[in-house]
Amino acid sequence: MGDTDEFSELPGVDDAGHPNKFSLERAAGTLHDDVTERNQCDVFRSGDKTGHSLIEVDFSAVKDRPHERGSSGGKSAGATFYPIGLYAKTNARTSATLFFTCPTRAAGEAGHSAPYVRGYLYGAPDQMSPKATGRDLMVVLNSLSRGMAKQLGCASQAALPAQVPKA
C-alpha cells in the first residue's frame, strides 16, 4: 500500500507513560469506547518526514452495529461490502470498517458490556501507493481483527476468515 517494505511507529511514550508502539495485547486491554483512551496503531513509511501516517488502525468495544449492507450511510459511491464478520465495508481506497461479534467489557462507561468490536482503518491518500485498493485496506484490517479476536478470546465467534473473499 505504501510502495515500501519498511515501516516504523512513533518512538517514545504517550502522556500516560505507555510506549507509543502498538501491540494487540495492549489494544485489547484498553479496548474502549472513548477514542482518547484507546491504543491506536499508526504506521509510517520508514524515513517519511511528512508526519502523516500511511495507515491508522483503531479498535473499540461497541453496543451497536450496522445490520445490513448500506445501512450506515447508504450505498455511496466507492463503498464495497465484504461477507466477513458481521459487517465489513471499504470506502474507495481511504477507509475500511469491520464489525465482529466479541462479547467484552469496554473500559469506558464504567465497564459496560459490549457485544461487538469495531475495527477501523484509515489510509492517508497522500501516503498510499496509486496501486493500492480498498480491498488492500480490508485485507490488512481483517488480519489485525483476527489477531484482536484471538487476543480477546473470541476468534471462533468473530467469523473472520484467513483470506478475504471477493466482495
C-alpha positions in Angstrom: 0.0 0.0 0.0 2.9 2.4 0.6 5.2 1.2 -2.1 7.8 0.2 0.5 8.9 -2.8 2.5 10.0 -0.8 5.6 7.6 0.8 8.1 8.0 2.4 11.5 6.0 3.5 14.5 6.2 6.6 16.7 9.1 6.2 19.2 8.8 7.1 22.9 5.9 7.1 25.2 2.5 8.8 25.5 1.3 11.2 28.2 0.4 8.2 30.5 4.0 6.8 30.1 2.9 3.9 27.9 5.0 3.1 24.9 3.7 4.5 21.6 4.5 1.2 20.0 1.2 -0.6 19.2 0.5 -4.1 20.4 -2.7 -6.2 20.2 -2.3 -7.1 23.8 -2.3 -3.5 24.9 -5.1 -2.6 22.5 -7.2 -5.5 23.9 -6.5 -4.3 27.4 -7.5 -0.7 26.5 -10.5 -1.6 24.3 -12.5 1.4 24.9 -15.4 3.4 23.5 -13.6 6.7 24.0 -11.0 7.4 21.3 -8.8 9.3 23.6 -8.3 6.2 25.8 -7.6 3.6 23.2 -4.3 2.3 21.8 -4.3 3.3 18.2 -1.9 1.9 15.7 -0.2 4.5 13.4 2.1 3.0 10.7 4.5 5.3 8.9 6.6 4.6 5.8 10.2 4.3 7.1 12.1 7.6 6.7 9.0 9.6 5.9 9.2 13.1 7.2 5.7 14.4 6.4 4.3 13.5 9.8 1.3 11.7 8.0 0.9 8.1 8.8 0.3 5.6 6.0 -2.5 3.9 7.9 -4.2 4.4 11.2 -5.9 1.4 12.9 -8.3 1.6 15.8 -10.5 -0.9 17.7 -13.4 -0.1 20.0 -15.9 -2.1 22.0 -19.4 -1.2 20.8 -23.0 -1.9 21.8 -24.5 -1.4 18.3 -23.6 -2.3 14.8 -25.0 -1.8 11.3 -27.4 -4.6 10.5 -27.2 -4.7 6.7 -25.3 -3.5 3.8 -25.8 0.1 3.1 -27.5 0.7 6.5 -24.7 3.1 7.6 -24.6 6.0 5.2 -26.3 4.3 2.3 -24.7 2.9 -0.8 -22.4 5.7 -1.5 -20.0 5.8 -4.5 -16.9 3.8 -3.7 -18.5 1.7 -1.0 -17.7 -2.0 -1.2 -19.1 -4.6 1.2 -17.4 -7.9 2.1 -19.0 -11.1 3.5 -16.9 -11.2 6.7 -17.6 -10.6 10.3 -21.0 -9.0 10.9 -20.4 -6.0 8.7 -17.4 -5.1 6.5 -17.1 -2.2 4.2 -14.5 -0.1 2.5 -14.9 3.4 1.2 -13.0 3.7 -2.0 -9.3 3.3 -1.1 -9.3 5.5 2.0 -11.0 3.5 4.8 -12.2 0.1 6.0 -14.7 -0.7 8.7 -15.3 -4.2 10.2 -17.6 -5.2 13.0 -17.4 -8.7 14.6 -19.0 -10.5 17.5 -16.9 -10.4 20.6 -18.6 -10.0 24.0 -16.3 -7.9 26.1 -16.4 -5.2 28.7 -15.4 -1.8 27.4 -13.1 0.3 29.6 -15.5 3.3 29.3 -18.9 3.9 30.7 -18.0 2.1 33.9 -17.1 -1.0 32.0 -20.3 -1.6 30.2 -20.9 -4.9 28.4 -20.3 -4.6 24.7 -21.3 -7.5 22.3 -19.2 -6.2 19.3 -15.9 -4.9 18.4 -15.5 -2.3 15.7 -12.2 -2.2 13.7 -11.5 0.9 11.7 -8.6 1.5 9.3 -7.9 4.8 7.6 -5.4 5.1 4.7 -3.9 8.5 4.1 -4.4 9.3 0.4 -1.2 11.3 0.2 0.8 8.3 1.6 -0.9 5.5 -0.4 0.5 3.9 -3.5 -1.6 4.7 -6.6 -1.8 0.9 -7.0 -3.5 0.5 -3.5 -7.1 -0.6 -3.4 -9.9 -0.7 -0.9 -9.5 -4.4 -0.8 -5.9 -3.9 0.3 -7.2 -2.0 3.3 -9.7 -4.7 4.1 -7.0 -7.4 3.9 -4.9 -5.5 6.5 -7.9 -4.7 8.7 -9.2 -8.3 8.6 -5.7 -9.7 9.5 -5.4 -7.3 12.5 -9.0 -8.0 13.5 -8.3 -11.8 13.5 -5.4 -11.1 15.8 -7.5 -8.9 18.1 -10.3 -11.6 18.2 -7.7 -14.2 19.2 -6.3 -11.9 21.9 -9.8 -11.3 23.3 -10.6 -15.0 23.2 -13.5 -14.7 20.7 -11.9 -15.9 17.5 -14.4 -18.7 17.0 -17.4 -16.2 17.2 -15.8 -13.4 15.1 -16.4 -15.1 11.7 -13.1 -13.6 10.3 -11.7 -15.8 7.5 -7.9 -16.3 6.9 -8.5 -14.9 3.4 -10.8 -12.0 2.5 -13.3 -13.3 -0.1 -14.3 -11.3 -3.1 -16.8 -8.5 -2.4 
